[in-house]
Amino acid sequence: MQATMFVFGSLSEGMVHHGLISNFIASSKEVSAMGSVYRLEVGYPVFLREGATSISGKLATLNNYETLISLLDPFFGFNAIQPDKSMHHRAQIEVKDEEGQVHQAWAYVMNPKKLPRGAKLIENGDWMNNFNSFPPFTMQLNERERTYISKLGQCTGRDIVPIQMDLYRDLMNQGIIIDKGRRLALTKLGQEICRYLK
């Protein structure tokens, strides 16, 4: 079954999570949706339905939509049984193409109750310009830091990742890791960064 989706932020072409949907895309075109966009502390944008700012994105026609949402729902923290507790909602929204035609599309929209405190409203809605002007944390990390954060992100409660003192200090100062006595762990920011690492 085919369906259309408003593709925005990290799912966009050239962005970190585009690979999740790229093999499902049959076609796409430029559109805009009304709402608001916030920059997460990690540096990536999230879309909220509340607001009256024009937000740019793509209207993607997707093949095998049922398969795709079975992958994307857990990724975006959407639970159809308990939507109020979900990080994002999967909802139908209206988008407008460059010819002014209105289309219905699925979108993952941030649950306003779950918007992190550190998120900042992008006043004009131009998330791409904001992204390019202020690169996200993931683009500021070197390969050693990325690898170390990924290892910490894959740890279960009993795993221990050896401390590397130079990385330890830098990542602690940036608020990415926390020392829990016998082991290191990722802070909330660190967990979010880990989610956006390729």
C-alpha positions in Angstrom: 0.0 0.0 0.0 1.2 3.5 -0.8 0.8 6.5 1.4 2.1 10.1 1.6 4.2 11.5 4.4 5.5 14.9 5.3 9.3 14.4 5.4 11.1 16.9 7.5 14.3 17.3 9.6 16.5 14.3 10.2 14.4 12.2 7.7 15.2 14.7 4.9 17.5 13.8 2.0 21.1 14.2 3.1 20.2 14.0 6.8 21.2 11.4 9.3 18.0 9.4 9.3 17.1 9.6 5.6 18.3 6.0 5.2 15.3 4.8 7.2 12.9 5.8 4.5 15.0 6.1 1.3 14.2 2.6 -0.1 10.4 3.2 0.4 10.2 6.5 -1.5 8.4 6.3 -4.9 8.4 10.1 -5.5 8.6 13.4 -3.6 8.0 17.1 -4.0 8.4 20.3 -2.1 5.6 21.3 0.3 5.0 23.3 3.4 3.0 22.6 6.5 1.6 25.0 9.1 2.8 24.6 12.7 6.0 25.4 14.6 9.5 24.0 14.7 11.8 23.7 17.6 15.5 23.0 17.7 16.4 20.3 20.2 19.5 20.7 22.3 21.2 18.1 20.2 20.7 20.5 17.2 18.0 18.7 15.1 14.5 20.1 14.5 11.1 18.7 15.6 7.7 19.7 14.2 4.7 20.6 16.3 1.2 21.1 14.9 0.6 24.1 17.2 1.5 27.4 15.5 0.9 29.3 12.3 4.4 29.3 10.7 5.1 27.8 7.3 7.5 24.9 7.7 9.2 23.5 4.6 9.6 19.8 3.9 8.8 17.2 1.2 5.7 15.3 0.4 7.0 11.7 -0.1 4.9 9.0 -1.7 5.9 5.8 0.0 5.7 2.2 -1.0 5.0 -0.6 1.6 3.7 2.0 4.1 2.6 -0.6 6.7 6.2 -2.0 6.8 7.7 1.4 7.1 5.5 2.6 10.0 6.3 -0.6 11.9 10.0 0.6 11.8 9.3 4.3 12.3 6.7 4.1 15.1 9.3 2.7 17.6 12.0 5.0 16.3 9.8 8.1 17.0 8.5 6.6 20.3 4.9 6.4 19.1 2.6 4.0 20.8 -0.8 3.7 19.2 -2.3 2.3 22.4 -1.0 5.1 24.6 -0.6 8.1 22.3 -0.6 10.6 25.2 2.6 9.0 26.6 4.3 8.9 23.2 7.2 11.1 22.3 5.8 11.8 18.9 2.3 11.3 17.4 1.7 9.9 14.0 -1.0 12.2 12.6 -2.6 13.3 9.4 -1.8 16.9 8.5 -2.5 19.2 5.6 0.4 20.3 3.4 0.5 22.7 0.5 2.6 22.2 -2.6 4.3 25.0 -4.7 1.2 25.2 -7.0 -1.0 25.9 -3.9 -2.7 22.5 -3.9 -3.5 21.0 -0.5 -2.7 17.4 0.2 -3.2 15.1 3.2 -0.1 13.5 4.6 1.1 11.5 7.5 3.6 13.1 9.8 5.5 12.4 13.0 4.7 15.5 15.2 6.2 16.1 18.6 3.9 15.5 21.5 3.9 19.0 23.1 3.9 17.5 26.6 7.2 15.7 25.8 9.0 18.7 24.3 12.3 18.9 26.2 13.1 22.0 28.3 16.2 22.8 26.3 14.3 23.0 22.9 14.2 26.4 21.3 11.6 27.8 19.0 12.9 28.6 15.5 11.0 31.9 15.1 10.8 32.0 11.3 10.4 28.2 10.9 13.5 28.0 8.6 14.9 24.9 10.2 17.4 24.2 7.4 19.0 27.6 7.7 19.2 27.2 11.4 20.7 23.8 11.0 23.3 25.1 8.6 24.1 28.1 10.7 24.4 26.2 14.0 25.6 22.6 13.2 24.3 20.0 15.6 26.4 18.3 18.3 26.9 15.2 16.1 28.8 17.2 13.5 31.1 18.8 16.1 32.3 15.5 17.5 35.4 13.7 16.3 35.5 10.0 15.4 36.8 8.9 18.8 34.1 10.8 20.6 31.4 9.4 18.3 32.6 5.9 18.8 32.8 6.3 22.6 29.3 7.8 22.8 28.0 4.9 20.7 29.6 2.3 22.9 28.0 3.9 26.0 24.7 4.1 24.2 24.8 0.3 23.6 25.6 -0.6 27.2 23.2 -2.4 29.4 23.2 -1.8 33.2 26.0 -4.3 33.8 28.3 -3.3 30.9 31.4 -1.2 31.7 33.1 1.0 29.0 36.7 1.7 30.1 37.3 5.4 31.0 39.5 7.3 28.5 40.6 10.3 30.5 40.9 12.8 27.7 37.5 11.9 26.3 36.1 11.6 29.8 36.9 15.2 30.7 35.7 16.7 27.3 32.5 14.8 27.3 31.8 15.5 30.9 32.4 19.3 30.4 29.9 19.2 27.4 27.2 17.5 29.6 27.2 14.4 27.4 28.3 11.8 30.0 27.9 11.4 33.7 30.0 9.5 36.2 27.8 7.1 38.2 30.6 5.9 40.4 31.5 2.5 39.1 30.5 3.3 35.5 29.9 6.1 33.0 26.5 6.7 31.5 25.0 9.1 28.9 23.1 12.1 30.2 19.7 12.9 28.5 21.7 15.1 26.0 24.1 12.2 25.5 21.3 9.8 24.8 19.8 12.2 22.3 23.2 12.6 20.6 23.5 8.8 20.4 20.2 8.6 18.6 21.4 11.0 15.9 24.7 9.3 15.3 24.9 7.3 12.0 
